[in-house]
Amino acid sequence: MAAASLTGVGIFVLPSSNSGKLFLKPRSPCHRLRVPRIAAVSLDEKPKTFTLEKSEQAFSVAKELMPGGVNSPVRAFKSVGGQPIVMDSVKGSRMRDIDGNEYIDYVGSWGPAIIGHADDEVLAALAETMKKGTSFGAPCLLENTLAEMVISAVPSIEMVRFVNSGTEACMGALRLARAFTGRPKIIKFEGCYHGHADPFLVKAGSGVATLGLPDSPGVPRSATIDTLTAPFNDIAAVTELFEANKGEIAGLILEPVVGNSGFIAPTADFLEVIRKITKENGSLLIFDEVMTGFRLSYGGAQEYFGITPDLTTLGKIIGGGLPVGAYGGRREIMEMVAPAGPMYQAGTLSGNPLAMTAGIHTLRRLQKPGAYEYLDKITGELTQGILDAGKAAGHDICGGFIRGMFGFFFTNGPVYNFADAKKSDTSKFGRFYQGMLEEGVYFAPSQFEAGFTSLAHSSEDIQATIAAAERVFRKI
Ligand SMILES: Cc1ncc(COP(=O)(O)O)c(C=O)c1O
């Protein structure tokens, strides 16, 4: 992808010329007694040398207690080698592990921490809300406040339903698209992730190659038979799918800027053309903005690119670090959702006061003038600095960013889709990753995940990261 094929402030995608093993142990009655105790860690002082001794100890315990030692797979560091770092605390742009190492963090809890971790105002607001209780299981005023904020921010959303995760949001949006159109099929793109619900586990990230085959055992063929896939940025493939499945496609769902194959931006006319094709075919266009919502701009990718989908899914940022998701769209579609309409979807903790509070206060900060310009500036400096340092050390590297989202691949590019992304030298990424960790920089532990900046990242953080990258690029 050439830089010229992209429009809008802050986008660039530069080719390089430009610029543990599973721990299997039989359970025994004294299983719990064999769990070693982790010594309390004093976090007042940084350790003199980089050591992960306590993390190693804690993770070997975790592997006995939870599958793979984690509660979400990518945290297990499988694709970068080494072992996961067990965190103790987060603040601003930083995370601190249980060995006392400090990291400049570019994961941001996988997106929510756009104003920085453990923001004082958010924490104070949460403490106030908590005095009134943690869950009502009944309507509360905070739901109205956040709903009004989301509706006034996101162009496509006239009504919204809050849920507890991005996965739930995408499940709801899919059911709604099918209910509204009365059609069974959906189109998704290779390498786009829409949560772990059965119909979306087809070519999601590191998917299998055969059309419609589930990525995971346990997902029945019947659950994915109506999931059609196309390469991202491939208008001809989308057109063919619509031709071959006339009157059967309920909706097309995509990450408008892909973050789950690494950072991949849409080509200049891609979003516009799929908007046109979906309209012509009576199918709904669903933007999965779980990652891009409130990150590319206050109104999300749809505001940034000026393309209005029929339905939008959200998560991450709108919960300010607490579990949340949402789906919304035109009133006539959303009024199909129960109890206004017949499409059933529900949630015990949905709209709970804590998640609503953290979301409201996070969005308020993002409304302040200059927030997105600042993200654009620091993320641009960071991405350009990394690409320049990589090239100067003789590596094939390309990458890009929009506002608070970025990524780079160890290939000359261009990267238009997941197949292109997979050309990246992932073992080199693993070496780079480990080197950066030792330098005190925490990127997402996979080549196929976007990075995130926050309002709490300072210019000093960015310069320190680039300087660290220069040292590591020279070694790998
Ligand atoms: C674009 C996108 N959609 C959906 C999801 C699923 O969200 P959750 O992990 O909250 O279920 C994610 C998670 O990273 C995501 O990036």
Ligand as a Chemical Component Dictionary entry (heavy atoms), coordinates in Angstrom:
data_LIG
# 
_chem_comp.id                   LIG 
_chem_comp.type                 NON-POLYMER 
_chem_comp.pdbx_formal_charge   0 
_chem_comp.three_letter_code    LIG 
# 
loop_
_chem_comp_atom.comp_id 
_chem_comp_atom.atom_id 
_chem_comp_atom.alt_atom_id 
_chem_comp_atom.type_symbol 
_chem_comp_atom.charge 
_chem_comp_atom.model_Cartn_x 
_chem_comp_atom.model_Cartn_y 
_chem_comp_atom.model_Cartn_z 
_chem_comp_atom.pdbx_ordinal 
LIG C1 C1 C 0 -12.310 -5.517 16.800 1  
LIG C2 C2 C 0 -12.686 -6.368 17.967 2  
LIG N1 N1 N 0 -13.916 -6.880 18.051 3  
LIG C3 C3 C 0 -14.303 -7.635 19.092 4  
LIG C4 C4 C 0 -13.430 -7.940 20.103 5  
LIG C5 C5 C 0 -13.870 -8.774 21.258 6  
LIG O1 O1 O 0 -13.927 -8.000 22.410 7  
LIG P1 P1 P 0 -13.824 -8.681 23.868 8  
LIG O2 O2 O 0 -12.445 -9.195 24.018 9  
LIG O3 O3 O 0 -14.166 -7.559 24.805 10 
LIG O4 O4 O 0 -14.849 -9.767 23.892 11 
LIG C6 C6 C 0 -12.124 -7.437 20.050 12 
LIG C7 C7 C 0 -11.152 -7.750 21.119 13 
LIG O5 O5 O 0 -9.990  -7.439 21.068 14 
LIG C8 C8 C 0 -11.737 -6.641 18.954 15 
LIG O6 O6 O 0 -10.496 -6.140 18.843 16 
# 
loop_
_chem_comp_bond.comp_id 
_chem_comp_bond.atom_id_1 
_chem_comp_bond.atom_id_2 
_chem_comp_bond.value_order 
_chem_comp_bond.pdbx_ordinal 
LIG C1 C2 SING 1  
LIG C2 N1 SING 2  
LIG C2 C8 DOUB 3  
LIG N1 C3 DOUB 4  
LIG C3 C4 SING 5  
LIG C4 C5 SING 6  
LIG C4 C6 DOUB 7  
LIG C5 O1 SING 8  
LIG O1 P1 SING 9  
LIG P1 O2 DOUB 10 
LIG P1 O3 SING 11 
LIG P1 O4 SING 12 
LIG C6 C7 SING 13 
LIG C6 C8 SING 14 
LIG C7 O5 DOUB 15 
LIG C8 O6 SING 16 
# 
